[in-house]
Amino acid sequence: MTLIRPAAEASDAGGRGRRAALVRAVAVLLLVALAALVPLLGPSAALHGTGEAAAPGTGGTALLRAVLFAALCVPVGELLVLRLARRLPGAPAPRSWSLWAAAAGFLAALGLALVVACGDLVPHSPAQIDLGSLYRTRDGSLALLEVDAFLVAGLCALARRPALEVWPLAAVIVAEALRAHPGTENSPPAGSALTLVHLTCAALWAGGLLHTLRTLRHWRGTGPAAALLGSYARVAAVALAAVTATGVLSALRRMPPDTVPQQLTSTAYGRALLAKVVLVAGVALLALWARIRLRRAPDPLSACAPARAEVTLLGLVVAVSGLLTALPLPMRW
């Protein structure tokens, strides 16, 4: 009797663990599907009633760019958390997602490069693709740089040399910053600098939180867990301030201050930007709630509950960011 009971309890515990893992997997799939719907369905909703027109295939381009941003956040966040965890007593690290992220980023960057090779249109046949144009244009060269950078990042992850991933990931961020601000706009170096800081801090914030929560699942009940969460919270506070400041300045470069209230509701770009602002505000409130729990709750790890909701909203922010880059820019009135 005494031998059967522990075995039964162990079996029940294993069953509960498998059910919990299944529920988490289903929840993740649903969230990924929801995030994919934002760039796919977002353009028609954002453009409705504005009188603006988007290029054909805007939804697909927005989805590819959202995947590229997500693929950038994952390894950047892992590098941050690995650096933070290095100062703490040894504990098991979760399996790296950098290789899968690099593969997703490579495919997304390759898809975007083919769009550029087709004159910024989604190709419907191989005959429409002019690969030679990628070497002759600025956008094509930047697209190829992103493809190569994700390929190199994947090779570094495959070789288990995470420290070397910094360089190809930095190349992707620089390429995105330059791509977002062509030479035809007003003071492109300033815009590229803002985007560089904005994208770097956003990747550290979102990717760092994701990997921190994954690491805490392995560390639960150990002393370093609360210390790691506190270290990440300090970095996230700085990243949030930088993301907010650069985001506001970038928006004012796109929309002069006296036109912002009207363009936030009457242009597709303004509507998507407004949705992003609302989501970021929600993320900031969740981050504040988690920080209060981390400092004042008897169990600092209770901060993980709002942090999980925070990382979910950050996923939606990434999806909206992909949509934002594919919509027509607002007019400077």
N, C-alpha and C positions, 0 to 999 in steps of 0.2 A: 504494500500500500504506500509506504513512504517513498519507494523508488518510483512508483507510477506518478505520484502527484508532481514532483519536480519536473518530470519529463513532460507531463501534460501542460504545466505552466510554461515551460520553455517553448512548447509547440504553439501555445496561444500567443506568447510574446512574438514568436517568429511570424505568425499569421498576421498579427496587428502591424508588425513592421512592414510586411509585404503590402498590406492594404494601404498603409500610410504612404509608402513609396509609389504605389499605383495612383493614389489620389494626387500626390505632388506632380507626377508625370503628366496626368490628364490636365491639371491646372496650368502647368507650363505650356502644354500644347495649345490650350485655349487662349492663353495670354499671347502666345506667338501669333496665332491666327488673328486675334484682335489687333495686334500691332501691325500685321500685314495689311489689314483692311484700311488702316488710316491712310497710307500713301496710295493705295489702289482706288479707293472711293473718295478720298479727300479732294482731289482736283475739281471734280464736278460740283461738289458741295461748296467749295470755296469760291468757285467762279460763278456760281448761280446768281444772276441778277446784277453782275458787275459790269457787263458789257465788254469784258476782256476775253481774249481767246488764248488758249494754251496750245503748244505744239502737240501733234498727235503722239500718243504713247507717253504722255506726261506721267500717268499713273505707274507704268512700268519703270520709268526712269527714277521716280521718287522712291519706289520700292528698292531698286538696286542701290540707291544712295543711302537709304536707311540701313540696309544690310551692311554696306561698307562702314558706316559710322559705328554700328554695333560690333562689327568685327575688329574695329580699331579699339573700342572701349575695353573689350575683354582682356587682351594681352597687356594693355597699358595698366589696367587695374591690377592684374596679377603681378606685374613688376613692382608696383607700388607696395602691395601688401607683403610680397616677399622681402622687400627692403625693411618694412616696419617689423615684420616677424623675426628678422635676423637678430634684432636686439633683445629678443625674449628667449627664455629657456626653450630648449628643443621640444618640439611637438610635431606630430604627423601633419604633413601638408596635403591638401586634397589634390586629386589628379588634375593636371593642367589642361585647360581648354584652348591653349594658344594655337595648337596645330589645327584644330577644327575651325577656330576663328580665322586663322590665316587662309585656310582653304575657302571659307565663305567669302572672305574679303577679296581673294584672288578672282573668284568667279564673278563677284559683283563688279570689281574693277574692270575685268575683261569685258563684261556686258556693257559697261559704260563706255569703254574704249571703242567698242563696235558701234555704239550710238554716235560717238563723235566721228567715226570713220564714215558714217552714213549721212553726214551733214546735220548732226544733232536730231536725227529722226530714228525711230525704232526700225531696224532693217527687217524686211519681210522675205528677202531672198539674198543669197550670197553675192549675186551680181550687183546689188546696191552698195556693197561695202568696198570702200577705197582705202585699203590698208596703207598705201603710200602717203595718204594725206595725214596720217598720224605723225609722220616724221617731218612734215612741212609746216605744221601749224603749232601754235603755242598750246592750245587745248589738247591737241593730239599728243604732244610730247609729255604733258603733265599726266594724261591718262595712261600712257605707257609707263611712266615713272611709278605710278600707283600699282600697276600690274606687277612690275618687277619687284617693287618693295614688298608686297605681300608674298610673293614667291620666295624672296630671301628670308622674310620673317618665318615662313613655314619651314624652310630648311634649318633655320636656327632652332626652332622648336623641336623639329625632328631629331636634331643632334643634341638636344637637351642643353643648349647654351643660351639660357634666357637673357643673360647680360648683353649678348650681341643683338638681341631683338630691338634694343633701343633705337639703333640707327635706321633700320628700314621703317619702323613705326614713325620715327621723326620725319622721315622722307615723305610718308603719306600725309602727315599733318601739314608740312610745308607745301606740298603739291595742292592740297585742298585749299589752303589759304591763298595761294596764288591763283588757282582756278576761279575762286569766288569773286575775284576783283581784277577783271581784265584791264588792260591799259587804256581802254576808252573811257573809263569812269573817272570821276574827280578824285585825285590823290590816291591812286591804288596802293602805294606802299603803306599808307596809314590804315587802309581797310584790311590789307593782308595781315598787318601786325595785330590788329584787333581780333581777326579770325583765328590767327595762330594761337593767341593766348586763350581765347574762348574755347576752341576745340580741345586744346591740351587740358585745360582745367575741367572741362565737361567729361572728358575721357577718364581722368583721374577720379572724379567724383562718382560717376556711374559705374565704371568698371571696378574701381576700388571697393565700393559698397558691395557689389555682387561677390567679389572674391573674399571679402571680409566675412560675409555671411556664410559662404561655403566653408571657409576655414573654421569658423566658430562651431559648425556642426561637428567637426573632428575634435575640437578642443573643449567642448562643453564639459563643465565640471572641473576643468583645470585652471590653475591660477593665471596663466598668461592670457586667457580669453578676454577678460575685462580690460586688461592692459592694451591688448591689440585693438579692441573696439574704441577705447579712449584715444589711442594714437591716430586711428583713422578719422575719428570725429574732429580732431584738431586740423588735420589736412583738409577734410571736407569743408570746414568752416571757411578756410582761406579760398578753396576752390569755388565755393558758392558765391563769395564776395566778388571774386574775379569774373566769374561767369555773368553775374548780374551787371557789373559795371561795363564789361565789354559788350554785353548784349544790348544794353541801353544805348551806348555810343554807336554801335553798328546800326541800330534801328533809326537813330536820329540822322545818320548819314544817308540812309535810304529814304527816310520821310522827314522833311523839315518839321521842326516843332509845331508850327502853326497849322500844319495839315494832319498831324498824327490822329487826333480824335476822329476826323472824317475818314481817313484812309484805313483805320483799324476795322471799320465796318463796311466800307464801300469798295475795297479792293481785295482780291484773293490773297495777296501777300499779307495784307493787314489782318485779315481774318485768321489766317494760319498763325501769324505772329501772336495774335490775341489768345488763341487757343494754347499756344506754347507758354505764354506768360501765365495763364491761369493754372496750367499743369505745374509749372515751376514754383508758383506760389504755394500750391498744395504740397509739393515735395519739400519746400522750405519749412512749412508748418510741421510736417511729419519728422523732419530732421531735428527741429527744435524740441518736439515731444520726446524723441529718442534721446536727445542730449540731456533733457531734464531727468528722464528715467535713469540714465547712466550715472548721473551725479547724486540723485536723491533717493532712488529706490533701494530697498534692502538688498535686492538681487540686481546688480548692474546689468546682467544679461537679459533682464526683462525689456531692455531697450531694443532687442532684436525684433519684437513684434511690430512696432512702428517702422523699423528699418526695412522689414520685408515689404510692407506696403509702399515704402519710399522707393525701393528698387523697382517695384512694379510700375509706379508712375514714371520713373526715369526711363523705363523701356518705352512708354508711350511718348515721352519727350523726344527720344531718339527717332521714333517713327515720324512725329510731326516735323522734326528737323529735316528729315529726308524729303518730306512733302514741301517744306518751305524753300528748299534749294531748287526745286523743279518748277515752281510757279513763276509767272512773269513778274518782274520787278515793278514796284509802283512808280508812277510818274512823279518827277520832282516839280511840283507846281510852283 
